[in-house]
Amino acid sequence: MAISQAVRWKFRFQLSMRDIEELLFERGVVVSYETIRRWCDKFGASFAHRAKAASRKPQAASRKPGSTWHLDEMFVALHGEPYLLGRAVDQRGTSGQAASTRLKKRHPPPSESQRHLSLS
């Protein structure tokens, strides 16, 4: 039980090894932070795999999206062209739609002297 709890705290809450050592000590388990590091190296991948599998089960096709959505946006340049990448994510982390939009290059307005030259 202590091993699974320590590994879960490390990866779920990103606590330091020494913090986990202290939390376990408060619960009567005496281990060093090096032991916790070895547990995380040995069992971390299998716990993560099981956690992902367990989180996928309730995500059936009939699962309704959450009521709160957040828009995640990022501006990138591909081959010198500006793009806006965006996706919608609900409060459970379910990604809705993703889209990329090519942005138009904006030219600065003509200066006063350029306007006079174009009128001639």
KATAWO-V784897 format. One record per residue. N is the residue number from 1. RES is the residue in one letter. PHI is phi in radians with two decimals (999 if undefined). PSI is psi in radians with two decimals (none if undefined). OMEGA is omega as a letter, one per 30 degrees, with the letter a starting at -180 (NA if undefined). Layout:
# KATAWO-V784897
[[N/RES/PHI/PSI/OMEGA] [N/RES/PHI/PSI/OMEGA]]
This chain:
# KATAWO-V784897
[[1/M/999/-0.70/a] [2/A/-1.16/-0.63/a] [3/I/-1.15/-0.87/a] [4/S/-1.10/-0.66/l] [5/Q/-1.14/-0.75/a] [6/A/-1.13/-0.77/a] [7/V/-1.16/-0.69/l] [8/R/-1.09/-0.80/l] [9/W/-1.05/-0.69/a] [10/K/-1.11/-0.85/a] [11/F/-1.53/-0.53/a] [12/R/-1.40/-0.76/a] [13/F/-1.89/-0.01/l] [14/Q/0.92/0.80/l] [15/L/-1.40/2.72/l] [16/S/-1.33/2.82/l] [17/M/-1.08/-0.65/a] [18/R/-1.23/-0.59/l] [19/D/-1.14/-0.73/l] [20/I/-1.15/-0.70/l] [21/E/-0.99/-0.76/l] [22/E/-1.17/-0.73/l] [23/L/-1.10/-0.71/l] [24/L/-1.19/-0.65/l] [25/F/-1.07/-0.68/l] [26/E/-1.12/-0.41/l] [27/R/-1.71/0.15/l] [28/G/1.58/0.18/l] [29/V/-1.87/2.09/a] [30/V/-1.80/1.90/l] [31/V/-2.45/2.79/l] [32/S/-1.62/2.86/l] [33/Y/-1.19/-0.44/l] [34/E/-1.18/-0.64/l] [35/T/-1.12/-0.71/l] [36/I/-1.13/-0.67/l] [37/R/-1.08/-0.76/l] [38/R/-1.13/-0.69/l] [39/W/-1.06/-0.76/a] [40/C/-1.14/-0.69/l] [41/D/-1.15/-0.70/a] [42/K/-1.38/-0.77/a] [43/F/-1.89/-0.11/a] [44/G/-1.05/-0.80/a] [45/A/-1.15/-0.72/a] [46/S/-1.21/-0.66/l] [47/F/-1.15/-0.71/l] [48/A/-1.12/-0.71/l] [49/H/-1.10/-0.77/l] [50/R/-1.15/-0.66/l] [51/A/-1.16/-0.70/l] [52/K/-1.14/-0.74/l] [53/A/-1.11/-0.70/l] [54/A/-1.20/-0.59/a] [55/S/-1.33/-0.38/l] [56/R/-1.33/-0.51/a] [57/K/-1.01/-0.84/a] [58/P/-1.27/-0.13/a] [59/Q/-1.55/1.03/l] [60/A/-1.30/2.97/a] [61/A/-1.12/-0.44/a] [62/S/-1.48/-0.05/a] [63/R/-1.15/2.25/a] [64/K/-1.48/2.53/l] [65/P/-1.21/2.82/a] [66/G/-1.22/3.00/a] [67/S/-1.60/-0.27/l] [68/T/-1.95/2.22/a] [69/W/-2.11/2.56/l] [70/H/-2.18/2.51/l] [71/L/-1.78/2.19/l] [72/D/-1.87/2.05/a] [73/E/-2.16/2.63/l] [74/M/-2.63/2.37/l] [75/F/-1.70/2.26/l] [76/V/-2.36/2.80/l] [77/A/-2.06/2.14/l] [78/L/-2.07/2.08/a] [79/H/0.95/0.66/l] [80/G/1.41/-0.05/a] [81/E/-1.73/2.30/l] [82/P/-1.38/2.38/l] [83/Y/-2.27/2.62/l] [84/L/-1.94/2.03/l] [85/L/-1.76/2.32/a] [86/G/-2.55/2.70/l] [87/R/-2.64/2.67/l] [88/A/-1.80/2.35/a] [89/V/-2.28/2.30/l] [90/D/-1.51/-3.14/a] [91/Q/-1.21/-0.28/l] [92/R/-1.56/-0.06/a] [93/G/1.60/0.08/l] [94/T/-1.30/2.19/a] [95/S/-1.47/2.27/l] [96/G/-1.54/-2.01/a] [97/Q/-1.62/2.59/l] [98/A/-2.15/2.49/a] [99/A/-2.58/2.65/l] [100/S/-2.22/2.38/a] [101/T/-2.20/2.28/l] [102/R/-1.40/2.21/a] [103/L/-1.57/2.51/l] [104/K/-1.38/2.46/l] [105/K/-1.30/2.29/l] [106/R/-1.68/2.24/l] [107/H/-1.68/2.48/l] [108/P/-1.15/2.65/l] [109/P/-1.11/2.60/a] [110/P/-1.13/2.54/l] [111/S/-1.30/2.99/a] [112/E/-1.05/-0.74/a] [113/S/-1.21/-0.60/l] [114/Q/-1.18/-0.63/l] [115/R/-1.14/-0.71/l] [116/H/-1.17/-0.63/l] [117/L/-1.21/-0.62/a] [118/S/-1.30/-0.42/l] [119/L/-1.35/-0.38/a] [120/S/-1.32/none/NA]]
